[in-house]
């Protein structure tokens, strides 16, 4: 047993002992006299007073306002002292008994008040029995301790139940930290797993998996020939745009490289969204590793991603709620992932991303006017079918305007050659025969197809379950030549449906003209004999209209960008169809459906197929019979790709003003292309002066650095489950750099499917790489050149975790070395020297295991299992000889200090001081060192979350329609704000008034954007101090995580907010609510907030409690349920429980920061001390805090000073 006498010299021990005994003797006599006096006064004056005036309303059966006094006595236990204080106040103010009851005389009041004052004085002076302390590690402390002891990053604590919460909101309170048999069993399981994962066989060679994915347009010279599809909403990069390799890393030790499996046999796979059953064999690394862009559609500005020769360009990954029925479940926009079938089961891994900030241009906002064509220094590019090289006269910022060719006059109809090259024409005027009639081209009606009247005579009407089928004839063979197909259509419903088809879906050889979606898109798609795509051309959405006659035509010319789609004679798309032979003798010609698949709903007429390419005038001639129906199709903005030199820019051309970009002087190749073949007239490059607004905005834009984030998890049918690997990293430079991310693979979501599952999609893992989204400001794109993976990742063999267990004992295989390894490990685990008895017990376990034939490493681990499940490891122990206060020994102090400020074990520096007996002398210096250490964040995160009740924000479900900015990802950042703010105050030792009213907020771009301060920081995800210059911000009171957490997600709640402030900020908690308080009647919902509170307070038993709550909460009505200041401020005037009048939150902050700062500081000290000691404070300790905190007042109650005050107090230093 260690006591303070260990540090005393022999000469001064007897003198100190005698003095202490004398002091305790006389103190005991005084306490005995006080007790007799209190007993006598209680029986003579107080008890009769309570029985006569109080017990009638405050007894076991009738606890008015939740108060009971019939159990009070002269012992004055700590649990009753607050009630005695309240009684004293009520009697002194004359508030009780109430006016309609019998009232005591002035003398009676005086005698009782004096007795209570005397009793409270005695209670303050009596030392509470301490008897040492035995406190189990919390889950977080246990996790941190395991990690530092074993150097193991795997989080194994998911087996443990959450810790219970004390009355003060903390989970480290000794009274709530129970140890059940089930919990002990979990500790055994965790210890076994931890030892198994920390140790290896050093004589064996590790197996290491490495692979690398290189990205870039056309980078793969021998792409996988298969059409890769990965489940629903499959969105993979082109096979030619990525390369997968398995390089062997250089190591200083021998290892076996893991070679990924390439041969698979599956019985279930996917074609588009359709499940395909049937065995199929695969043999390619590209059926094991995929480059995937599946995510939410509809990027608001520019294309979410694109491949360029240098790599993959990503815009910020705009988050999705990923909730069914609310928002897409497929993940964020710009959502790049490497999907793969095999990763290690456990161990550390490293992901290295080679990336750069792209030398990008700023896409211009809607409404930006184009620059005049003849502006000074302007460069105009015309004839845009091929690359043009222009000369930029001077370096600078240029506005790039892209002007589309306006729709001009259509050519005059020319029907002179409409009979040439005609394969067949089906007028469908009451017959399915061709015209001119040819027996071999006669068709038949199938399903619900029938003839109806039409503007052209008759047409075929289809109800979605019919078609016209014409048996395949050799005359339909277009081989590898040009062809045209045309028809009049009247869709009554826009949906996926075939128009004219000589092929099938699912990449069957042939071709078809169809509507591929319900968005009004027109498409011609071709497939070669090998089942591979041969070219697809499709129009923009909304080209086809429902409930209207319109003419559609596809003119296929074999050559780059030579195929045309027309609607009502207007060109709507241009693209490329390859040279493959498209004839498939195994399919029939279907009009109004895709064979064996989707069917048209509406009318179909005048179908024609040609073995040549018609020109625009001939298309006009085909429309003559229905000229009255011809209307220009809707012209949608085109997707544009502009290449300036070796840089590529993409976006939607909604207006001529397209881009602002910095250009060097000299020759500049310019290439521009628009999706769907939209004709373009000219590109104009206009230099902008330095004073121009666009130049200023571009300057801000080009200074911004994208944030690179890596995520790990697995693929689901309708999305992904991913978790971030470390923190996002800024990518500031345009030169390629390597960015490293590490983690423990077991800490990330895993699909955990059975081995050799025959579903093509089963067990697919994913590594996500993103340009992380912050506040929505324009950001240069992120260029990803390559992604490398290595795991398990070892820098040495055996790894440090193995050495942390064995040292070098396993290389010696000597029992003495084994016992030394066990002793060293136990010393670190127990956080103090091991006693001889403990050492003997552990050695006996080791020796017995060896005697039973266990291997040397297993015998060592058997003993270490005892260490990791022992009370010495699982508990913080303060051993005491007597109930009297005793000083902590140096090792107890080391542990108590570290678990306070690091929420984890002491390090070698602190233990070295403890071993030398120097820790207590250097306590202030150690506090400073610990506060500056990164591990201090473990304390701040736990303390802030528990003190400020941030768990309420964690479970909040906000009304998305009212608070669209309060997204899941924004909430994750807002939750960090209180801890980051508190850490800033403590590390900088700022005055406590900043907790209430501060000139700064500590925020990152996400949090700053939520407060409309986005233009004040460029910190990405790093929290930094920002001056706000606003009355509604600053301090913890009005932080969004707190204000929103103290609401129901729809309406603000002044009662919750008031109770929170009373308990957490001023430490004047209301009493617990009495039982069975009736709810307000439904009709009160129409009343104002102030009226509803009044009704509630007027209910029996509620008034006294709510008088301490509601006035604090009313000023917070200026903040909505999303935690932001309301646009229209309500009446938030309030008379506080301390009788001060405030006009709103700003006034409340002023009052607390100036008039009540002593009480705020007391609250901070109380909560710090409660957390630091891991127990409830006694009445006397609370009173001493109030009495002694004045020492800190002169300096303004500085935050780090308050930590030192607690650490140097008897309540912390004694046991």
Secondary structure, 3 states (H helix, E strand, C coil): CCCHHHHCCHHHHHHHHHHHHHHHHHHHHHHHHHHHHHHHHHHHHHHHHHHHHCCCCECCCCEHHHCCCCCCCCCCCHHHHHHHHHHHHHHHHCCCCCCCCCCCCHHHHHHHHHHHHHHHHHHHHCCCCCCCEEEECCHHHHHHHHHHHHCCCCCCHHHCCCCCCCCCCCCCCCCCCCCCHHHHHHHHHHHHHHHHHHCCCCCCCEEEEEEEEEECCCCCCCCCCCCCCCCCCCCECCHHHEEEECCCCCCCCCEEEECCCCEEEEEEEEECCEEEEEEEEEECHHHCEEEECCCCCCCCCCCCEEEECCEEEECEECCCCCCCCCCCCCCCCCCEEEEECCCCCCCEEEEEEEEEECCCCEECCCCCCCCCCCCCCCEEECCCCCCEEEEECCCEEEEEEEEECCCCCCCCCCCCCCCCCEEEEECCCCCCCCCCCCHHHCEEEEECCEEEEECCEEEEEEECCEEEEECCCHHHCCCCCCEEEEEEEEECCCCCEEEEEEEECCCEEEEEEEECCCCCCCEEEEECCCCCEEEEEECCCCCCCCCCCEEEEEEECEEEEEEEEEECCEEEEEEEECCCCCCCCCCCEEECECCCCCECEEEEEEEEEECCCCCHHHHHHHCHHHHHHCCCCCCCCEEEEEEECCEEEEEEECCCEEEEEEECCEEEEEEEEEHHHCCEEEEEEEECCCCCHHHHHHHHHHHCCEEEEEEEEEEECCEEEEEECCCCEEECCCCCEEEEEEEEHHHCCCCCCCCCCCECCCCCEEEEEEEECCCCCCCCCEEEEEEEEEECCCCCCCCHHHHHHHCCHHHHCCHHHHHHHHHHHHHHHHCCCCCHHHHHHHHHHHHHHHHCCCCHHHHHHHHHHHHHCCHHHHEEEECCCCCCCCECCHHHHHHHHHHHHCCCCCCHHHHHHHHCCCCHHHHHHHHHHHHHCCCHHHHHHHHHHHHCCCHHHHCCCCCCCCCCCCCHHHHHHHHHHHHHHHHHHHHCCCECHHHHCCCEEEECHHHHHHCCCHHHCCCCCCCEEEECCCCCCCCCCCCHHHHHHCECCCCECHHHHHHHHHHHHCCCCCCCCCCCCCCCCHHHHHCCHHHHHHHHHCCCCCHHHHCCCHHHHHHHHHECCCCCECCCCCCCCEECCCCCEECCHHHHHHHHHHHCHHHHHHHHHHHHHHHHHCCCCCHHHHHHHHHHHHHHCCCCCEHHHHHHHHHCCHHHHEC
